[in-house]
Structures are given as structure tokens and as C-alpha cells.
Amino acid sequence: MPRSVRKPGARKLLTRAVLGALLAVWVGVGAWNVWKPMPEGVVVNGAWTPLHEGDVQFLRDVTAADGYGHPIIDQQIFDAAFRLIADAERLIVLDVFLFNAHRGAIVDAPVHRPLSAELVRLLIDKRRAHPGIRILVVTDPINDVYGGEPSPELATLRAAGVDVVITDLDRLRDSNPAWSAFWRIALRWWARGGPGDWPNPLDAGGERVSLGVWARLANFKANHRKVIIADGPDGALHGLVMSANPHDASSGHSNVALRIRGPALAPLLASEVAIAHFSGWRGAPLPPVAGTPAAAPAVGRVRIVTEEAIADALVAQLQACAAGDAIDIAMFYLSDRDVLGALHDAAARGAFVRVLLDPNKDAFGREKNGIPNRPVATELVAASDGAIRVRWVRTHGEQFHAKLAAIRGREGYWLTLGSANFTRRNLDDYNLEANVIVETPRESPLETTVLAWFDGLWSNRAPAGVEYTADFGAYADPGQLNYWGYRFMEATGISTF
């Protein structure tokens, strides 16, 4: 038989079949774990509940520097969080992403406040003073460095009788399927976390870790929520939904939070229990907190949204904006294509849009290249012909870690804030996220407080000599390499944002 028509041998056919089968398994595992259902009971698309006077309070942490580079730090969030915990009598539930004393890439880096130790001490003191109180802490495996360095904070809480749950991230969808499918098939079973010869990814002074730690880290997924829920002296649920972490290296960041009171928190509490259950928690049911109905008339309404429900609510609200409406965005990471398109369209319809961004240059002692915010901001300004205005928060090693959108409409005020950056990973059911949405009449106390905070940063208002923000041109990035790099990272999930 001529060489040109000779059929492949049995060995080649077998090799092709095996490679084809492996490829099919890899694609199948990747596809399933991108689209599989979220664990039951986790996603919250809460119903509107009435908002009464005193039911919400806006809190913010602001970090800046004076003309000599000396830090100016004005914080509210964790003082309020610790008061909420101190006032609890029957129930405390925390779900926080970063809860550790790690300091990043700089050995012995100074921190503004040892938040993790403060929180541990407060919870243990509360447990000792009220032995019957139920305390549940849900957190992310990043705090154990994915098994590479067990958390002393979490171990101390367990020893004191606090229920501590490490979220089972394998139950969540995969935002980085190209890697995660391979990891699930080939590495998950043997590449365990533990001590080893590899550098610690979270703390330059920490213990060295195994290759398995880095293999898990490359899945780029998280329980990213930042929530505290407790009962109060009035018998109602009280909570904080925030962008802040009780993390020493994050203690100097700028952040935002809403303190909430009332039944709007009930579905979020149920969601936290669902996360604990799918992660292996088998504790006794938490005590019910019924609360007391408010006698005062409603002054607005509030609801909780998590994961993709955040994006649905945000995009729908932006799509309803028109001339006469004003949109303010304050964000650590902004890259989701649906949100960007909705902002552009709102500006084209005549809405006034301001975007306040972190320049994405600082990450716990590591220097970043500005992705995604710098190319995204350049795209927004160019595509809108300058109708969308952008300013940059001047950071000095810390981060502008806020995650907030506010719309001053012709007939009312709409606000959302919480843990969710406006990125694919945060808004498309990959990470676990939690936000609160509030609607009030125009010129409500909430609107006045949030607007004063935003305008103060935007316009570099008092104290004198402090420049909170810089003009768009300070960090504009028209380069095509970073733009298409951000687009590739956003689409594939091969990124940390």
C-alpha cells in the first residue's frame, strides 16, 4: 500500500482516542463547574421590607495623607461592628473573607490596627460573659493559607467554643475553568495544602507552603462576603453589610458599610446557615430572632441581594436612568461588561455619571500595573466623549476598597453597597458576595450623608492641604496591551479581580 494512504496504526488510534477522551473530560468538567447550580439556599434576592427612622446608618473609613505625606485616618466601621457584637445577647454570625494578621509582601510591615486580634478577643470575652450565646464564624480558606499555615485566630476561637466554618469552595462554580478543570481532575486528590518549600503567597514572613497551596490559590475563587449579624437589646436583628475585612494588613484601607436593623437581614442570616451547612457544619439550629414591628411610618425600603442578584438589580437600575439623574460609583475594581455598557448607555441618555476609582497600584506591598481600572476608565471616558467623569483616589500603600453605587433620581434615591466589586467574578455567581440595597425619598438623611462623603473625596474638601483624589489624566492608560490584557483576564477568569 502506498505510504500516502497507509492507515494509522493501532497505537496511534489508541493515543488519539485517549487524548480525545481526556480533552472531552476536561471540557465537560470545566463546563459543568461554570454552569452548575449554586448550592441550595445560598443566593438571596430579598424582598423589599419597610425602612423606618434609624434602621440604616452609613459608615465609612477614609485614609489620606497631608502635604508632608503623613497619614490621615478617619474610621467608623469596626468601631460600629464591635459595638454591635458587644450588644448581642443570643446570636452573633460573622461571614468575613480576610480574617488574619498576615501583612503581605513586606516582612514586619506596619499596620494601622490589629483588627483580627481585637475581634478574636471580643468574641471570646463575649462567649465567657454569656455562655449561652451562639456564635458562628464563616470564613474563607485563604485564612489558613489553603491549608499551608493554619490560622491561629481561628484555632483560638475554636478552643473557646466558637463554631468556626471554613467555606467549601469546591461546591462553588469555577471562574477560571481552564485551570480549575485540570485541578479538579488531576490535582485535587493529592496536591494538598501544608508546609513545603514554596513561598507563602500572603505573608512574606510566614511559613513556607506546599505546591498544593499555590494550586488551590490559582482557582481564583472565594467566599468574599463581609457580613456581621446579631440580635440587639430591642430584640431585632442588627447587622453590618460592608466592604471591610477584619484583616491587619487591610486595616488602613478606605471602606464603606451600612448598619441595618430589621427583618431584611433574615434571608441573609438563612443564607449564612446554608453556607455553613454545605461546608460541613452540623451545629444546633441558631436561636430565632423575631424582632418587634416598628410603630413609626416607613421612610423608605431595604433589601438584601447576593451574587448575581446584585448585578441584576444594579444593571436594571442603571438602564432606567435618564437625563436629570445622577450616578455615583465608588469602586475598588470595575470591569464587568454589562455594568460598563449600562453606565455608557445611561450617560448617552443624559444621566450625569461620576466614577471614583482605586488606581490599582498597591496590593499589600506589591506594585500592580493598574489593571483593570486604568484601561476601563480610559474606555469609559473615551467611549462617552468625556460625559462619564472619572477621578482617582490617591492611595499611599493602602487601597480605596469601597464598593458602592448611588443614583439620585428624579423621584427617589437608590443605593447599593457591600462586598461586591463590579467584576465578572463578583457578579456572575462565582464568588460568594453580599450587598444591601436601599431606596429612600430624595434628600433623605442617608442620601445627604453618602453624598457628603462622595463629594468630599471628589472635590478634595477639608481638611485643608489634603488631596483625596486626582484628575483622570493622572492614571489614564490608553495602551492597547493593557486594555486587551484586561479583556482577556475578565473573560477567562485568569485574574485576581
C-alpha positions, 0 to 999 in steps of 0.5 A: 500500500502506498505510504500516502494512504497507509492507515494509522496504526493501532497505537496511534488510534489508541493515543488519539482516542485517549487524548480525545477522551481526556480533552472531552473530560476536561471540557465537560468538567470545566463546563459543568463547574461554570454552569452548575447550580449554586448550592441550595439556599445560598443566593438571596434576592430579598424582598423589599421590607419597610425602612423606618427612622434609624434602621440604616446608618452609613459608615465609612473609613477614609485614609489620606495623607497631608502635604508632608505625606503623613497619614490621615485616618478617619474610621467608623466601621469596626468601631460600629461592628464591635459595638454591635457584637458587644450588644448581642445577647443570643446570636452573633454570625460573622461571614468575613473573607480576610480574617488574619494578621498576615501583612503581605509582601513586606516582612514586619510591615506596619499596620494601622490596627490589629483588627483580627486580634481585637475581634478574636478577643471580643468574641471570646470575652463575649462567649465567657460573659454569656455562655449561652450565646451562639456564635458562628464564624464563616470564613474563607480558606485563604485564612489558613493559607489553603491549608499551608499555615493554619490560622491561629485566630481561628484555632483560638476561637475554636478552643473557646467554643466558637463554631468556626466554618471554613467555606467549601469552595469546591461546591462553588462554580469555577471562574477560571475553568481552564485551570480549575478543570485540570485541578479538579481532575488531576490535582485535587486528590493529592496536591494538598495544602501544608508546609513545603518549600514554596513561598507563602503567597500572603505573608512574606514572613510566614511559613513556607507552603506546599505546591498544593497551596499555590494550586488551590490559590490559582482557582481564583475563587472565594467566599468574599462576603463581609457580613456581621449579624446579631440580635440587639437589646430591642430584640431585632436583628442588627447587622453590618453589610460592608466592604471591610475585612477584619484583616491587619494588613487591610486595616488602613484601607478606605471602606464603606458599610451600612448598619441595618436593623430589621427583618431584611437581614433574615434571608441573609442570616438563612443564607449564612446557615446554608453556607455553613451547612454545605461546608460541613457544619452540623451545629444546633439550629441558631436561636430565632430572632423575631424582632418587634414591628416598628410603630413609626411610618416607613421612610423608605425600603431595604433589601438584601441581594447576593451574587448575581442578584446584585448585578441584576438589580444594579444593571436594571437600575442603571438602564432606567436612568435618564437625563436629570439623574445622577450616578455615583460609583465608588469602586475598588475594581470595575470591569464587568461588561454589562455594568460598563455598557449600562453606565455608557448607555445611561450617560448617552441618555443624559444621566450625569455619571461620576466614577471614583476609582482605586488606581490599582497600584498597591496590593499589600506591598506589591506594585500592580500595573493598574489593571483593570481600572486604568484601561476601563476608565480610559474606555469609559471616558473615551467611549462617552466623549468625556460625559462619564467623569472619572477621578482617582483616589490617591492611595499611599500603600493602602487601597480605596476598597469601597464598593458602592453605587448611588443614583439620585433620581428624579423621584427617589434615591437608590443605593447599593453597597457591600462586598461586591466589586463590579467584576465578572467574578463578583457578579456572575455567581462565582464568588460568594458576595453580599450587598444591601440595597436601599431606596429612600425619598430624595434628600433623605438623611442617608442620601445627604450623608453618602453624598457628603462623603462622595463629594468630599473625596471628589472635590478634595474638601477639608481638611485643608492641604489634603488631596483625596483624589486626582484628575483622570489624566493622572492614571489614564492608560490608553495602551492597547496591551493593557486594555486587551490584557484586561479583556482577556483576564475578565473573560477567562477568569485568569485574574485576581479581580 
